[in-house]
Amino acid sequence: MYADRAAARVRLCHSDCRVCTSRATQVSTAPRPKSADELHGLVRRLFPILRSITGDGVRETLRILREWVPLAIEEVRSGTPVLDWTVPPEWRARAAHLTAPDGRRLADLADHTLHLVSYSVPFRGRIGLAELRPHLHSLPERPDHIPYRTSYYREDWGFCLPHRVVETLPKGDYEVVIETELVDGALSYGELALAGERDDEVLFSTHVCHPSLANDNLSGVAVMAALAAELAARPRRRLSYRFLFVPGTIGAITWLARNEATAGRIRHGLVAAGLGDAGPFHYKRSRRGDATIDRAVPAALAGLDERLVVEDFVPFGYDERQYNSPGFALDVGSLTRTPWGRYPEYHTSGDDLDFVSGAQLAGALAAYRAVVDLLEGNEVFRNLSPKGEPMLGRRGLYRSLGGDEAGRERELALLWVLNLSDGAHDLLAIAERSRLPFARLREAADRLLAAGLLAPIS
């Protein structure tokens, strides 16, 4: 089964791929949202690339994203101290295969990127089955799937195979060929900063290190690239935005180590992953638990009539745990569909191009766009006629004929905004108190602003 899904051969960049970061690329500035087919098409294009936390695969991925988004691509040298970590050596893989005593090719990196344990050290030789077994990884509960395994910070090597293959291995000597190297190179990540009218920033972060896993996390990469392209094309942004396309864990830590001052401007944030499967949305709150982003996500998705499961923060998962570490304490949550580890295909070859759909990716893009729109529209106002209700009828804001039920919600929104616009409540708080849709309250605020009855508090 997995062989059929790996018809596309693995693409390995040339050794000079780093020059891609300096080449001029054409960036789409069209405001039209990316379609479901375009989103899935980007996932398909990125799927065969051999990626890890460093190396040319990440660089090729970022170069392709620059066709949609004007990313700056940063390179941080191996050995650079980053908080309590050190940027690791760069991993380069040319070829790897495992051959049985009878000549059968059991695993080949050229057939599927998951066959080789990521960061495997070089090895070449013939070894017996007993010596080989500790270097083989499979999933008894998913016998047809190749698992995804890594050895980033411990020198080792290994192959990943379907368990049905492992169960049939004969005794004898196996040929092992692993042509890799660990060299002084660099860690690469992509960044896009979009200035708004205010310095307060919204952070969107997604990881780009996993090879040939469509949901985890090419789905997040595609949705964030599309969202960044939309925001870059907007003629007006009240808030500023920062998009990070980073290797998991070490990439976020590296960015934080290099940008402590910049991090201080982040007021809201989301980590994007697992956005292409068929499950409902899940939101993991920030460490604080009651931050604006923790309130904004449920309100935004309620406006889309999307099912949402909300869970408390735990210091495990994706890179939200780095942004929420106590030394930074950024208000960053995580918005996914089915959370990591809760679907059988997670970190296996089952997380393939058939597991994600363009429709689900487009729905995730709409959800993130709704969060952006809510944050953009969420302001604090002061009622300029606070003593009693101002006469809305003579300003064309109220029904001329009493007792008519038409338009009641629209008028109720006007009254709620007037009543709670005391300089202490933002529109999101008014939505929570009134249980009216945020979009209805934003509309009311705009009408009251036009009538001269409200003033924004900067």
C-alpha positions in Angstrom: 0.0 0.0 0.0 2.7 2.5 1.0 4.6 1.8 -2.2 1.6 2.8 -4.3 1.5 6.1 -2.4 5.2 6.8 -3.0 5.1 6.9 -6.7 6.8 10.2 -6.7 10.5 9.8 -6.1 12.1 11.7 -3.2 13.6 15.0 -4.4 17.0 15.8 -2.9 18.3 19.4 -3.4 21.6 20.1 -4.9 24.4 20.9 -2.5 24.2 24.6 -3.5 20.6 24.9 -2.5 21.5 27.7 -0.1 21.8 30.1 -2.9 18.0 29.8 -3.4 17.6 32.2 -0.4 19.1 35.0 -2.4 17.3 34.5 -5.7 14.5 36.8 -6.6 11.1 35.0 -6.6 7.8 36.0 -7.9 5.3 36.6 -5.0 1.6 36.5 -5.6 -0.2 39.7 -4.3 -3.6 38.7 -5.6 -6.2 39.2 -2.8 -8.2 36.2 -4.0 -8.1 33.5 -1.3 -6.3 30.3 -2.3 -8.7 27.6 -3.4 -9.1 24.1 -1.9 -7.3 22.7 -5.0 -4.4 25.2 -4.7 -4.0 24.4 -1.0 -3.9 20.6 -1.6 -1.7 21.2 -4.7 0.9 22.9 -2.4 0.8 20.0 0.0 1.3 17.6 -3.0 4.3 19.6 -4.2 6.0 19.7 -0.9 5.2 16.1 0.1 8.1 14.2 -1.6 10.8 16.5 -0.2 13.2 15.0 2.3 13.1 17.4 5.3 14.5 17.3 8.8 15.3 20.0 11.4 18.2 21.2 9.2 19.3 20.8 5.6 18.5 21.4 2.0 15.0 19.9 2.3 13.9 22.8 4.6 15.6 25.3 2.2 13.8 23.9 -0.8 10.5 24.0 1.1 11.0 27.6 2.1 12.0 28.5 -1.5 8.7 27.1 -2.8 6.8 29.0 -0.2 8.4 32.2 -1.4 6.3 31.8 -4.6 3.3 32.6 -2.4 4.8 34.7 0.4 7.7 37.2 0.5 9.6 35.2 3.2 12.9 36.2 4.6 15.0 33.1 5.0 17.3 33.1 7.9 20.4 30.8 8.4 21.8 30.2 11.9 25.2 28.5 12.0 25.7 25.1 13.7 27.1 25.4 17.1 25.3 28.7 17.9 24.1 28.8 21.5 20.3 29.4 21.6 18.9 29.6 25.1 19.7 26.3 26.8 20.3 24.6 23.4 22.8 24.6 20.6 22.1 24.6 16.9 22.9 21.1 15.8 25.1 20.0 12.9 23.4 20.1 9.6 22.2 16.7 8.3 22.6 15.8 4.7 21.3 12.5 3.3 22.2 11.3 -0.2 21.0 7.7 -0.2 20.0 4.9 2.1 18.8 1.3 1.6 18.5 -2.0 3.4 18.8 -5.3 1.4 17.8 -8.7 2.7 20.0 -11.8 2.4 17.9 -13.0 -0.6 18.5 -9.7 -2.4 15.1 -8.1 -1.7 15.3 -4.3 -1.2 13.4 -3.9 2.1 13.8 -0.1 2.5 15.0 2.6 0.2 15.1 6.3 1.0 14.4 7.1 -2.6 11.0 5.3 -2.3 9.8 7.0 0.9 11.4 9.6 3.1 10.2 7.8 6.2 12.3 4.7 5.6 15.4 6.3 7.1 15.5 7.4 10.7 16.0 11.2 10.5 19.5 12.3 11.4 20.9 8.7 11.0 24.7 8.7 11.0 26.5 7.1 8.0 27.0 3.4 8.0 27.9 0.8 5.4 28.4 -2.9 5.9 26.8 -6.4 6.2 25.4 -7.4 9.6 23.3 -10.3 11.0 19.7 -10.1 11.8 20.3 -10.1 15.6 22.6 -7.0 15.3 20.2 -5.3 12.8 17.0 -5.6 14.9 17.7 -2.8 17.4 18.0 -0.5 14.3 14.6 -1.5 12.9 11.4 0.3 13.8 7.8 -0.8 13.0 4.3 -0.6 14.4 2.6 -3.9 15.3 -0.7 -2.1 15.7 -0.4 -0.6 12.2 1.3 -3.4 10.2 1.0 -1.8 6.8 2.4 1.6 7.8 6.0 3.0 8.0 6.6 4.8 11.2 8.3 8.2 11.5 11.3 8.2 13.8 14.2 10.6 14.5 17.5 10.6 16.3 18.3 14.3 16.3 20.4 14.6 19.4 21.9 11.1 19.7 24.2 9.6 17.2 22.5 6.5 15.8 21.1 5.0 12.6 18.0 3.0 11.7 15.4 2.1 9.2 11.6 2.2 9.5 9.5 -0.6 7.9 6.0 -1.9 7.8 5.6 -4.5 10.6 4.3 -7.1 8.2 7.8 -6.9 6.5 9.7 -7.1 9.8 7.8 -10.2 10.8 9.0 -12.1 7.7 12.8 -11.2 8.0 14.9 -14.3 7.4 18.2 -15.1 9.2 21.4 -14.1 7.4 23.5 -11.1 6.6 21.8 -7.8 5.5 23.4 -5.1 3.5 23.2 -1.7 5.1 24.0 1.5 3.1 23.5 4.9 4.7 25.2 7.7 2.9 24.7 10.7 5.2 26.8 13.3 6.9 26.6 15.6 9.8 28.5 18.8 9.0 29.0 22.4 10.2 26.2 24.0 8.4 23.1 26.0 9.4 19.5 25.8 10.6 17.1 27.5 8.2 13.7 29.1 8.9 11.4 31.5 7.2 9.9 34.7 8.6 7.5 37.3 7.3 6.7 40.5 9.3 3.8 42.6 8.1 3.6 46.0 9.7 0.2 47.4 10.7 -1.1 50.7 12.2 -0.1 49.4 15.6 3.1 47.7 16.8 1.1 45.1 18.7 1.8 41.8 16.8 -0.1 38.6 16.1 2.2 35.6 15.8 1.4 32.6 13.5 3.9 29.8 13.8 4.1 26.4 12.0 6.7 23.7 11.8 8.4 22.8 8.5 10.7 19.9 9.5 8.7 16.7 9.0 9.2 14.7 5.8 6.3 13.3 3.8 3.6 13.8 6.5 0.7 15.6 4.9 -1.3 16.5 8.0 1.6 16.9 10.3 2.5 19.3 9.1 2.2 20.2 5.4 -1.4 21.1 6.2 -0.3 23.8 8.6 2.4 25.0 6.2 0.0 25.4 3.3 -2.7 27.1 5.4 -0.2 29.6 6.9 1.3 30.4 3.5 -2.2 31.1 2.2 -3.1 33.3 5.2 0.2 35.2 5.0 -0.4 35.9 1.3 -3.9 37.2 2.1 -2.7 39.5 4.9 0.2 40.8 2.8 -2.2 41.9 0.2 -4.6 43.7 2.5 -4.6 47.4 2.0 -5.1 48.1 5.7 -4.0 46.2 8.8 -4.8 47.6 12.2 -2.4 45.1 13.9 1.0 43.8 12.8 1.6 40.2 11.9 4.5 37.8 12.1 4.6 34.4 10.4 7.3 31.9 11.3 8.0 28.7 9.3 10.4 26.9 11.6 11.8 23.5 12.4 9.9 22.0 15.4 11.3 22.9 18.9 14.8 23.9 17.9 13.5 26.4 15.4 11.1 28.2 17.8 13.8 28.2 20.4 16.3 29.7 17.9 13.9 32.4 16.9 13.1 33.3 20.5 16.9 33.4 21.4 17.5 35.8 18.5 14.4 38.0 19.0 13.7 38.6 22.7 13.0 42.3 22.1 10.7 41.5 19.1 8.9 38.8 21.2 7.8 41.5 23.6 5.5 43.0 20.9 3.5 39.8 20.5 0.1 40.2 22.0 -1.7 37.2 20.5 -0.6 34.1 18.7 -1.5 30.7 17.3 0.5 27.6 16.4 -0.8 25.9 13.3 -0.7 22.2 12.7 -2.8 19.2 11.8 -5.4 21.2 9.7 -6.2 18.8 6.8 -7.9 15.8 8.4 -11.6 15.3 8.8 -11.8 15.9 12.5 -13.4 18.9 14.2 -11.3 21.9 15.3 -9.5 21.8 18.6 -8.2 24.8 20.4 -5.5 24.5 23.1 -5.5 27.6 25.4 -2.5 29.6 26.2 -0.7 29.1 29.5 -2.5 32.1 30.9 -5.9 30.6 30.0 -8.0 33.7 29.7 -5.9 35.8 27.2 -7.7 37.6 24.4 -6.7 34.8 21.9 -8.3 32.3 24.2 -11.5 34.1 24.0 -11.2 35.1 20.3 -10.9 31.7 18.8 -14.2 30.3 20.2 -16.0 33.5 19.2 -14.6 33.5 15.7 -15.4 29.8 15.0 -18.9 30.3 16.5 -19.4 32.9 13.8 -18.6 30.2 11.2 -20.9 27.6 12.9 -17.8 25.4 13.3 -17.7 22.7 16.0 -14.8 23.5 18.4 -13.3 21.5 21.3 -11.5 23.8 23.8 -8.8 22.3 26.0 -6.5 23.7 28.7 -2.8 24.3 28.2 -0.4 21.6 29.0 3.4 22.0 28.5 3.6 19.4 25.8 2.7 19.3 22.2 3.9 21.7 19.4 5.8 24.9 19.7 3.2 26.7 21.8 5.1 25.3 24.7 8.2 27.3 23.7 6.2 30.6 23.3 4.4 30.0 26.6 7.6 29.2 28.6 7.7 31.3 31.7 10.6 33.5 30.6 8.5 34.7 27.6 4.9 33.9 28.7 3.4 34.9 25.3 -0.3 34.5 24.8 -0.1 31.8 22.2 -2.6 29.0 21.7 -2.8 26.2 19.2 -5.6 25.7 16.7 -5.6 22.3 15.0 -8.2 19.8 13.8 -7.5 16.4 15.4 -4.7 17.0 17.9 -1.4 15.2 17.5 -1.3 11.6 18.5 -5.0 11.1 18.5 -5.4 9.7 15.0 -4.0 6.3 14.0 -2.2 7.8 11.0 -0.1 10.2 13.1 3.6 10.0 12.5 3.2 7.1 10.0 3.0 6.7 6.2 -0.7 6.7 6.6 -0.5 10.5 6.9 -0.4 10.7 3.2 -2.0 12.8 0.5 -5.2 10.9 0.7 -5.5 11.6 4.4 -5.9 15.4 3.9 -8.5 17.1 1.7 -8.6 20.4 0.0 -12.0 21.1 1.5 -10.6 20.7 5.1 -7.6 22.9 4.3 -9.9 25.6 2.9 -12.1 25.3 6.0 -9.0 25.7 8.2 -8.0 28.8 6.2 -11.5 30.2 6.7 -11.2 29.6 10.5 -7.8 31.3 10.8 -9.1 34.2 8.7 -12.1 34.6 11.0 -9.7 34.8 14.0 -7.8 37.5 12.2 -10.9 39.4 11.3 -12.1 39.3 14.9 -8.7 40.5 16.3 -8.7 43.3 13.7 -12.2 44.3 14.6 -11.8 44.1 18.4 -11.5 47.5 19.8 -12.3 49.5 23.0 -14.6 52.5 22.6 -16.0 55.3 24.7 -19.7 56.3 24.6 -19.8 60.0 23.8 -23.4 60.3 25.0 -23.3 58.2 28.2 -26.1 59.9 30.2 -29.2 58.0 29.2 -29.7 56.4 25.8 -29.0 58.8 22.9 -31.9 59.2 20.6 -31.1 56.7 17.9 -34.3 57.3 15.8 -33.3 60.8 14.7 -30.0 59.4 13.6 -31.6 56.8 11.4 -30.4 54.0 13.7 -33.7 52.9 15.2 -37.0 51.7 13.8 -39.5 54.4 13.1 -42.4 52.2 14.0 -42.5 50.6 17.5 -43.5 47.1 18.1 -42.0 45.7 14.8 -39.8 42.7 15.6 -37.7 43.1 12.4 -34.2 44.3 13.1 -34.4 43.7 16.9 -31.0 42.0 17.1 -29.4 44.8 15.2 -30.9 47.4 17.5 -30.0 45.3 20.6 -26.4 45.3 19.4 -26.4 49.1 19.2 -27.7 49.3 22.8 -25.2 46.8 24.1 -22.3 48.6 22.5 -23.4 51.9 23.9 -24.0 50.5 27.4 -20.6 48.8 27.7 -18.5 51.3 25.8 -17.1 52.7 29.0 -13.4 52.4 28.1 -13.1 49.2 30.0 -14.8 46.6 27.7 -13.6 45.6 24.3 -16.1 44.4 21.7 -15.2 40.8 22.5 -16.2 41.3 26.1 -19.4 42.8 24.9 -20.0 39.8 22.7 -19.4 37.5 25.6 -21.7 39.4 27.9 -24.5 40.0 25.4 -24.2 36.6 23.7 -24.6 38.3 20.3 -22.3 37.5 17.4 -19.1 39.5 17.3 -19.8 40.5 13.7 -23.1 42.0 14.7 -21.5 44.1 17.4 -18.7 45.3 15.1 -21.4 46.4 12.6 -23.2 48.3 15.4 -19.9 50.0 16.5 -19.3 51.1 12.9 -22.8 52.6 12.7 -22.3 54.4 16.0 -18.9 55.7 15.0 -20.4 57.1 11.8 -23.2 58.8 13.9 -20.6 60.4 16.2 -21.8 58.5 19.3 -18.6 56.5 19.8 -14.8 57.2 19.9 -12.1 54.6 19.8 -9.6 54.4 22.6 -6.2 54.0 21.2 
